[in-house]
Amino acid sequence: MKLLELVSYFRNGGSYEEFCQLQSLDQQSEVVEIYMKNPLKFDNDLKFFEIEKTEGIFEYESDGVIYSNLFDFYYFLEAIEESKNKQNQSFSDEEIARLLYNYAINDA
């Protein structure tokens, strides 16, 4: 799954609970983190890990692939909610995804 697909899923009514089921994630986890395959590029694949697995480290290796932490799901869901308010509704899914990506690589 790419960041744009993730944004589209949630902006179009997808639920966190359903997403966790589809991704085989533990909904009872303290937090699920969103990682991107290295080297970071906008269209790279995402992977989702419970913090209990990653222990919050920035780079995490899974199946021989190194991923970098973009942000946690709480931050992501808050950003999606903000994207739905009146002043932000005009942004496209791609614009929202690019804003999130830029935040992750420049500000986080």
PyRosetta script that sets phi, psi and omega in degrees:
from pyrosetta import init, pose_from_sequence

init()
pose = pose_from_sequence("MKLLELVSYFRNGGSYEEFCQLQSLDQQSEVVEIYMKNPLKFDNDLKFFEIEKTEGIFEYESDGVIYSNLFDFYYFLEAIEESKNKQNQSFSDEEIARLLYNYAINDA")
pose.set_psi(1, 138.3)
pose.set_omega(1, 177.9)
pose.set_phi(2, -97.3)
pose.set_psi(2, 164.1)
pose.set_omega(2, 179.6)
pose.set_phi(3, -60.4)
pose.set_psi(3, -41.2)
pose.set_omega(3, 178.7)
pose.set_phi(4, -60.6)
pose.set_psi(4, -41.2)
pose.set_omega(4, 178.3)
pose.set_phi(5, -65.2)
pose.set_psi(5, -38.6)
pose.set_omega(5, 178.8)
pose.set_phi(6, -64.6)
pose.set_psi(6, -45.7)
pose.set_omega(6, 177.9)
pose.set_phi(7, -60.3)
pose.set_psi(7, -47.8)
pose.set_omega(7, -179.4)
pose.set_phi(8, -60.0)
pose.set_psi(8, -42.6)
pose.set_omega(8, -179.8)
pose.set_phi(9, -56.9)
pose.set_psi(9, -48.9)
pose.set_omega(9, -176.1)
pose.set_phi(10, -79.6)
pose.set_psi(10, -31.0)
pose.set_omega(10, 177.2)
pose.set_phi(11, -72.5)
pose.set_psi(11, -18.6)
pose.set_omega(11, 179.7)
pose.set_phi(12, -102.2)
pose.set_psi(12, 24.3)
pose.set_omega(12, 171.0)
pose.set_phi(13, 95.8)
pose.set_psi(13, 4.3)
pose.set_omega(13, 177.4)
pose.set_phi(14, -63.1)
pose.set_psi(14, 144.3)
pose.set_omega(14, -179.2)
pose.set_phi(15, -102.5)
pose.set_psi(15, 153.0)
pose.set_omega(15, 178.8)
pose.set_phi(16, -62.9)
pose.set_psi(16, -42.5)
pose.set_omega(16, -178.6)
pose.set_phi(17, -61.4)
pose.set_psi(17, -46.0)
pose.set_omega(17, 178.9)
pose.set_phi(18, -63.9)
pose.set_psi(18, -42.2)
pose.set_omega(18, 179.4)
pose.set_phi(19, -59.7)
pose.set_psi(19, -45.8)
pose.set_omega(19, 179.2)
pose.set_phi(20, -60.0)
pose.set_psi(20, -39.8)
pose.set_omega(20, 177.8)
pose.set_phi(21, -64.1)
pose.set_psi(21, -46.2)
pose.set_omega(21, -179.0)
pose.set_phi(22, -62.4)
pose.set_psi(22, -33.5)
pose.set_omega(22, -177.5)
pose.set_phi(23, -96.4)
pose.set_psi(23, 4.7)
pose.set_omega(23, -177.7)
pose.set_phi(24, 55.4)
pose.set_psi(24, 44.8)
pose.set_omega(24, 178.9)
pose.set_phi(25, -102.4)
pose.set_psi(25, 147.6)
pose.set_omega(25, 179.6)
pose.set_phi(26, -80.3)
pose.set_psi(26, 110.3)
pose.set_omega(26, -179.9)
pose.set_phi(27, -65.5)
pose.set_psi(27, -19.1)
pose.set_omega(27, -179.8)
pose.set_phi(28, -86.0)
pose.set_psi(28, -0.7)
pose.set_omega(28, 178.2)
pose.set_phi(29, -60.2)
pose.set_psi(29, 148.8)
pose.set_omega(29, 176.2)
pose.set_phi(30, -56.0)
pose.set_psi(30, -43.5)
pose.set_omega(30, 176.5)
pose.set_phi(31, -162.0)
pose.set_psi(31, 144.8)
pose.set_omega(31, 173.0)
pose.set_phi(32, -101.8)
pose.set_psi(32, 132.9)
pose.set_omega(32, -178.5)
pose.set_phi(33, -106.0)
pose.set_psi(33, 147.8)
pose.set_omega(33, -179.9)
pose.set_phi(34, -103.7)
pose.set_psi(34, 119.8)
pose.set_omega(34, 179.9)
pose.set_phi(35, -114.9)
pose.set_psi(35, 154.2)
pose.set_omega(35, 177.2)
pose.set_phi(36, -125.1)
pose.set_psi(36, 141.4)
pose.set_omega(36, 178.5)
pose.set_phi(37, -60.2)
pose.set_psi(37, 137.1)
pose.set_omega(37, 177.1)
pose.set_phi(38, -84.6)
pose.set_psi(38, 154.3)
pose.set_omega(38, -10.7)
pose.set_phi(39, -69.8)
pose.set_psi(39, 147.3)
pose.set_omega(39, -174.4)
pose.set_phi(40, -63.4)
pose.set_psi(40, 124.9)
pose.set_omega(40, 174.2)
pose.set_phi(41, -144.8)
pose.set_psi(41, 145.9)
pose.set_omega(41, -173.7)
pose.set_phi(42, -50.2)
pose.set_psi(42, -40.9)
pose.set_omega(42, -175.1)
pose.set_phi(43, -91.6)
pose.set_psi(43, 10.6)
pose.set_omega(43, 178.8)
pose.set_phi(44, -70.2)
pose.set_psi(44, 157.4)
pose.set_omega(44, 178.5)
pose.set_phi(45, -70.1)
pose.set_psi(45, 147.3)
pose.set_omega(45, 174.5)
pose.set_phi(46, -100.4)
pose.set_psi(46, 157.2)
pose.set_omega(46, 173.6)
pose.set_phi(47, -140.6)
pose.set_psi(47, 147.9)
pose.set_omega(47, -173.7)
pose.set_phi(48, -120.9)
pose.set_psi(48, 129.2)
pose.set_omega(48, -177.5)
pose.set_phi(49, -134.0)
pose.set_psi(49, 142.8)
pose.set_omega(49, 172.2)
pose.set_phi(50, -72.9)
pose.set_psi(50, 143.1)
pose.set_omega(50, -177.9)
pose.set_phi(51, -61.3)
pose.set_psi(51, -25.1)
pose.set_omega(51, 177.7)
pose.set_phi(52, -64.2)
pose.set_psi(52, -26.2)
pose.set_omega(52, 176.8)
pose.set_phi(53, -83.5)
pose.set_psi(53, -43.6)
pose.set_omega(53, -174.5)
pose.set_phi(54, -85.6)
pose.set_psi(54, -18.9)
pose.set_omega(54, -174.4)
pose.set_phi(55, 55.3)
pose.set_psi(55, 25.3)
pose.set_omega(55, 174.1)
pose.set_phi(56, 76.9)
pose.set_psi(56, 11.6)
pose.set_omega(56, -178.8)
pose.set_phi(57, -73.0)
pose.set_psi(57, 153.2)
pose.set_omega(57, -177.0)
pose.set_phi(58, -70.2)
pose.set_psi(58, -46.0)
pose.set_omega(58, 177.7)
pose.set_phi(59, -109.4)
pose.set_psi(59, 132.7)
pose.set_omega(59, -176.7)
pose.set_phi(60, -132.8)
pose.set_psi(60, 134.5)
pose.set_omega(60, 179.7)
pose.set_phi(61, -102.3)
pose.set_psi(61, 131.2)
pose.set_omega(61, 177.3)
pose.set_phi(62, -138.9)
pose.set_psi(62, 125.5)
pose.set_omega(62, -179.8)
pose.set_phi(63, 52.9)
pose.set_psi(63, 38.9)
pose.set_omega(63, 177.3)
pose.set_phi(64, 78.6)
pose.set_psi(64, 5.4)
pose.set_omega(64, -179.8)
pose.set_phi(65, -111.8)
pose.set_psi(65, 136.0)
pose.set_omega(65, 178.5)
pose.set_phi(66, -96.7)
pose.set_psi(66, 131.2)
pose.set_omega(66, 179.9)
pose.set_phi(67, -120.6)
pose.set_psi(67, 147.7)
pose.set_omega(67, 175.0)
pose.set_phi(68, -110.8)
pose.set_psi(68, 142.1)
pose.set_omega(68, -179.5)
pose.set_phi(69, -73.0)
pose.set_psi(69, 126.0)
pose.set_omega(69, 175.4)
pose.set_phi(70, -90.0)
pose.set_psi(70, -55.1)
pose.set_omega(70, 179.3)
pose.set_phi(71, -173.8)
pose.set_psi(71, 171.4)
pose.set_omega(71, 179.4)
pose.set_phi(72, -90.9)
pose.set_psi(72, 166.4)
pose.set_omega(72, -176.1)
pose.set_phi(73, -66.0)
pose.set_psi(73, -29.8)
pose.set_omega(73, 177.6)
pose.set_phi(74, -61.2)
pose.set_psi(74, -46.5)
pose.set_omega(74, 177.9)
pose.set_phi(75, -61.2)
pose.set_psi(75, -46.7)
pose.set_omega(75, -178.7)
pose.set_phi(76, -59.2)
pose.set_psi(76, -47.7)
pose.set_omega(76, -178.4)
pose.set_phi(77, -65.1)
pose.set_psi(77, -35.6)
pose.set_omega(77, 176.1)
pose.set_phi(78, -63.8)
pose.set_psi(78, -43.0)
pose.set_omega(78, 178.4)
pose.set_phi(79, -63.4)
pose.set_psi(79, -38.8)
pose.set_omega(79, 178.5)
pose.set_phi(80, -64.4)
pose.set_psi(80, -43.2)
pose.set_omega(80, 178.0)
pose.set_phi(81, -60.9)
pose.set_psi(81, -43.0)
pose.set_omega(81, 178.2)
pose.set_phi(82, -63.9)
pose.set_psi(82, -32.9)
pose.set_omega(82, -179.2)
pose.set_phi(83, -68.6)
pose.set_psi(83, -16.7)
pose.set_omega(83, -178.6)
pose.set_phi(84, -91.3)
pose.set_psi(84, -8.6)
pose.set_omega(84, -179.2)
pose.set_phi(85, -74.3)
pose.set_psi(85, 165.4)
pose.set_omega(85, -171.1)
pose.set_phi(86, -52.2)
pose.set_psi(86, -48.0)
pose.set_omega(86, -174.5)
pose.set_phi(87, -71.6)
pose.set_psi(87, -17.7)
pose.set_omega(87, -178.0)
pose.set_phi(88, -108.9)
pose.set_psi(88, -3.7)
pose.set_omega(88, -176.5)
pose.set_phi(89, -61.6)
pose.set_psi(89, -24.2)
pose.set_omega(89, -177.8)
pose.set_phi(90, -75.5)
pose.set_psi(90, -14.3)
pose.set_omega(90, 177.3)
pose.set_phi(91, -70.0)
pose.set_psi(91, 138.4)
pose.set_omega(91, 175.8)
pose.set_phi(92, -78.4)
pose.set_psi(92, 165.5)
pose.set_omega(92, 175.9)
pose.set_phi(93, -58.0)
pose.set_psi(93, -40.5)
pose.set_omega(93, -179.5)
pose.set_phi(94, -65.7)
pose.set_psi(94, -39.9)
pose.set_omega(94, 178.1)
pose.set_phi(95, -62.8)
pose.set_psi(95, -42.2)
pose.set_omega(95, 177.8)
pose.set_phi(96, -63.2)
pose.set_psi(96, -45.0)
pose.set_omega(96, 179.9)
pose.set_phi(97, -61.0)
pose.set_psi(97, -41.9)
pose.set_omega(97, 179.8)
pose.set_phi(98, -67.8)
pose.set_psi(98, -38.1)
pose.set_omega(98, 176.2)
pose.set_phi(99, -62.0)
pose.set_psi(99, -44.1)
pose.set_omega(99, 178.3)
pose.set_phi(100, -63.5)
pose.set_psi(100, -44.0)
pose.set_omega(100, 179.6)
pose.set_phi(101, -61.1)
pose.set_psi(101, -47.7)
pose.set_omega(101, 180.0)
pose.set_phi(102, -62.1)
pose.set_psi(102, -39.4)
pose.set_omega(102, 176.1)
pose.set_phi(103, -59.8)
pose.set_psi(103, -47.6)
pose.set_omega(103, -175.8)
pose.set_phi(104, -62.2)
pose.set_psi(104, -41.5)
pose.set_omega(104, -175.5)
pose.set_phi(105, -87.3)
pose.set_psi(105, -18.4)
pose.set_omega(105, -176.6)
pose.set_phi(106, -110.5)
pose.set_psi(106, -33.0)
pose.set_omega(106, -170.5)
pose.set_phi(107, -113.8)
pose.set_psi(107, -23.9)
pose.set_omega(107, -172.6)
pose.set_phi(108, -73.0)
pose.dump_pdb("model.pdb")
